[in-house]
Amino acid sequence: MNDQDWKELGITSYDDITAKQMRDIYQRIRLDDLNLRQTQAAIRTIVDDDACSQLSFFDVLHEMDRRYYLRQDLGWEFAMLDFWKNGVIEITEAEFLMKAIHKDYYSERKWKKFLSNRPVPDAKIAFEEIEVELCNVPNPQQMQEDLEEEIQETLEQEQLLQSQITEIEEELKINDNKIQDDNNRAKAEDIDDETELMVKELDAIIREEELIRKQAEETARIAEIQKKQEEEAARSVENKRKEEEAARLVEEQQKEKEQAMRIAEEKQRKEREEAARIAEEEQRKEREEAIRVAEEQRREMEKVEKMAEEMRIKKEEALKIEEESAKQLALKEAAQKQLEEENKKATEGVKRQSSSSSEITDEDEVNRLKEIAAKEEANAKREAEIAAGAALNADNEEAKKAALEAEKIALQKVKKMAEERLTSQLKSAMKSNDIARLRAALKEFKKAQIENSSELIHEADSLLNMWLLRQELSMAIHERQIPKLEAAIESYKKSTFVAELQNEYTAANDLLNRLKRLDTMRHEILSLKQSTVAEIRSYQKPHVDIHNIMIATYILLGYKEKQLQDWKNLQALIGKTGKEGLKRQTTTIDPVTISKQHADRGYQLLKSLDIEKVRDLSSGAATFYVWSMNMIEEVRNINETIK
């Protein structure tokens, strides 16, 4: 700083900046106030004097900053102890707060000195009384000086006691000499009055007993003082033990908290593993179901073959029946004529179906052709039944052979028409992009067990699995849930459709990263101390960047911008708790519910701000700035996806 800067701050003497001047400077720089007692304590902490120089100016300013923010935090702690909200707490609670803040540097002697210097030592303590002592930074050197002073006081007390004992001994010695002198004078004067001599001797004995009594009392008083010193030492040891116990409890609570976090993480991991296991189990069940269906189809075919064999045996038995040749010949001619007509109709139907099957694109047309094919299959079955009846009624070997051949041709026609219908139906379903339709067509096609169809089945299975995976990715994107997105992306990575579903994967992965970033921001806001939010609310004239950040935040939450222009209205909103609390609202809002107009307006307010500058102004405001920019980006991404 140059001379002009110092003059602007009102400083003319660089070596003698008073506490009042420092307080005024702090108020001008920080736009807030720190009381005079705290300012004086800050100066004494840095320079151990009542005024500071230019060289120590910035150190004192940093110390005032430390006391300012610490005072706010301590105010919250004091308010928690003030159960009745009277602005005062009990002496024991104040001592507990002092011990919690100073920990190993707490001094019992200083605390007693603080209490004895109060106008009313036993009265409850207000925050203004204790705030300076709480903010003072204790250090080992001060503790050593206090200990040396305490030892010096103890030595002085012992010296005083020793001098008192010496005086008593000298007084006893003088009294003994005086008695001896009195005895010598009595002998020298040869007092004859025996009564007077006895009185003097009795008086001497009384004085001697009185001195002995005083000496005993003094010895008892010294013992009492020593006992009190021992009790004080025991109390100091007990206080230290209690402090260590409190530190141990805090450490145990921290360990319990860490253990709870580990348990929660383990629980989440197990839930993810359980979800993966369930998904794998479902896939396994589907595969087993497909195998079971195939086995049932095989058994059904065996049953059909067995029935065909039984029919063949019955036909062979029927061949042994002889009837009149004329009747059999007439029946043969009639059956042959009817068979030719039915074959002609069936051939024309197959040709129509073959010519149109490659052009089927419409579902109604597919259904119509399916009905035609079903009718033709029914006609072919009737032909087979007629041929079987003719074989049973044949009167000679030639007629029976012709009827059996006609039945065989009819059955082959039924099978071929059914295979053509199922193949056409499956191919049409593969072009429909309809999962349910393809699954039903594929199931029916597999049940028929058509020869040389493994390649088409494999192609249809692969296509169905790709459609199902695309549906899973789309549903996860629509539901916007991190676990479902992670599961869908994991399925994609394990699949063989990496190239075909690249666009769906990219969209899901981008959404997952954005949701994780929003989730991180929610945790950062939840971890904000209430004192940090209270700091923003405490500003009387906030910086314009902080004001704009909070306006943008509440616009995204759905509030009208007009009422947010007044900082007092914003202070009232920031101070709300519960469902309307700022932390609750910002951590529960879904970006889908935020309109594009609100997001655009928030961006206009924040686009010119620099995060580092904002962080220097207020760490709490910086957190809400980052949250707002992330929500704006997510709203824009949602709108782009909709387009």
Summary of the structure (lengths in Angstrom):
residues: 643
radius of gyration: 52.0
end to end distance: 56.8
largest distance: 197.3
contacts: 1743
relative contact order: 0.04
helix: 83%
strand: 1%
